Amino acid sequence: MKLNFKIIYFFILVFTYASCSKNNSETEIQSQDIIIPFQETKIIGSEKISITFSKILEDSRCPENSSINCVWQGRVLVEISMNTIDKHTISLENSQSNSQNLYSDSFEYEGYLIQFIAVHPKRTDIQEPESSNYNIVLKIKKL
C-alpha cells in the first residue's frame, strides 16, 4: 500500500511540474528592453524582426555637470531601420520641454510597440560623443 501511495504521489508531482513548465515555455515575453549599439542590429520576437540603429541625426542635449546655461534640455534624434527596409526617426526629448516635438518617441511595427527610452553615453561636454560610443535603449512590447 505504501509503495502504491509513493508511486501515485510521484506521478502527481511529475504531472504538476510538467504542466507548470509547459505554461511557462508557451508564455511569450510581453515586454523587454534591448540595448542596441550604433550601427548594430538586434533580432526580436518569433517573427525575426531586425532593428538596426543606423544614424544619429541630432544630439542637442545640454551637457550634464557643465557650467553652460542651456535654454532647453535638448533632444536626441536617431534613425532606426526595421528589417533593413523601413526607416523610422524617433526622438528622446525632455518631457518638460515646451518645444513642439515633430518626432515621436515610439511607433508600432508588425504587432510590436517600439519605444525609445534612453541613450548612452550621457552628454558631459559641448563636444558630441563619438558615434561609435552611442547605444540606444528601446522598449519592445508585443501588442
C-alpha positions in Angstrom: 0.0 0.0 0.0 2.9 2.4 0.9 4.5 1.6 -2.4 1.3 2.5 -4.4 0.9 5.7 -2.5 4.5 6.7 -3.3 4.1 5.9 -7.0 0.8 7.9 -7.2 2.4 10.8 -5.3 5.4 10.7 -7.7 3.2 10.8 -10.8 1.2 13.7 -9.3 4.4 15.7 -8.8 5.7 14.9 -12.3 2.4 15.9 -14.0 2.1 19.1 -11.9 5.7 20.1 -12.8 5.2 19.3 -16.4 2.0 21.3 -16.7 3.7 24.3 -15.0 6.7 24.1 -17.2 4.6 23.9 -20.4 2.7 27.0 -19.4 5.9 28.9 -18.7 7.5 27.9 -22.0 4.5 28.9 -24.0 4.2 32.4 -22.5 5.9 34.9 -24.8 7.7 37.8 -23.3 5.3 40.7 -23.5 7.8 43.5 -22.9 11.6 43.7 -23.0 14.2 46.4 -23.0 17.0 46.0 -25.6 20.3 47.9 -25.9 21.5 48.5 -29.5 25.0 49.8 -30.1 25.5 52.3 -33.0 25.2 50.6 -36.5 24.4 47.2 -35.0 21.3 45.0 -35.4 19.2 43.1 -32.9 16.6 40.5 -33.7 13.3 40.4 -31.8 10.3 38.1 -31.5 9.5 34.9 -33.1 8.8 36.8 -36.3 12.6 37.6 -36.5 12.2 41.3 -36.9 15.5 43.1 -37.2 16.2 46.5 -35.7 19.3 48.5 -36.7 20.5 51.6 -35.0 21.6 53.3 -38.3 22.0 57.0 -37.7 22.4 59.7 -35.1 20.5 62.7 -36.7 20.8 65.1 -33.7 22.2 65.2 -30.2 21.4 68.6 -28.8 21.3 67.6 -25.2 22.5 70.0 -22.6 25.8 68.7 -21.1 25.5 67.4 -17.6 27.9 68.8 -14.9 28.6 71.8 -17.1 28.6 75.5 -16.3 26.8 76.1 -19.6 23.4 77.7 -19.1 21.1 75.9 -21.6 18.0 77.4 -22.9 16.4 74.0 -23.3 17.3 70.4 -22.3 17.7 69.4 -25.9 16.9 66.1 -27.6 18.4 63.1 -29.4 17.0 62.1 -32.8 18.1 58.7 -34.2 17.1 56.7 -37.2 16.4 53.0 -36.8 15.8 50.6 -39.7 13.3 47.8 -39.4 14.1 44.7 -41.4 16.6 46.9 -43.4 13.7 48.4 -45.3 11.5 50.6 -43.2 13.3 53.6 -41.6 11.8 55.4 -38.6 13.1 58.6 -36.9 12.4 58.6 -33.2 13.1 61.2 -30.6 14.1 61.3 -26.9 13.3 64.7 -25.5 12.9 66.1 -22.0 9.2 65.8 -21.2 9.3 69.2 -19.5 10.3 70.9 -22.7 7.9 73.4 -24.2 9.0 73.0 -27.7 6.8 71.2 -30.3 8.2 67.8 -30.9 7.8 66.8 -34.5 9.0 63.3 -33.8 7.5 60.6 -31.6 9.4 58.5 -29.1 7.6 55.4 -30.3 5.9 53.7 -33.2 4.1 50.4 -34.0 5.6 47.8 -36.3 4.4 44.3 -37.2 2.4 43.9 -33.9 5.1 45.5 -31.7 5.3 48.8 -29.9 8.9 50.2 -30.2 9.7 52.9 -27.7 12.9 54.9 -27.4 13.6 55.1 -23.6 17.3 56.0 -23.3 20.5 56.9 -25.0 24.1 56.5 -23.8 26.6 58.0 -23.2 25.3 60.9 -21.3 26.3 64.3 -22.7 29.1 65.7 -20.4 30.8 68.1 -22.7 30.0 70.5 -25.5 31.5 68.1 -28.0 29.2 65.3 -29.1 30.4 61.8 -28.2 31.9 59.7 -30.9 29.2 57.9 -32.9 30.7 54.5 -32.2 30.2 55.2 -28.4 26.4 55.6 -28.7 23.9 53.0 -27.5 20.1 53.3 -27.5 17.7 51.5 -25.2 14.4 50.5 -26.7 11.4 49.0 -25.0 9.8 46.4 -27.2 6.2 45.5 -26.3 4.1 42.8 -28.0 0.7 44.3 -28.9 
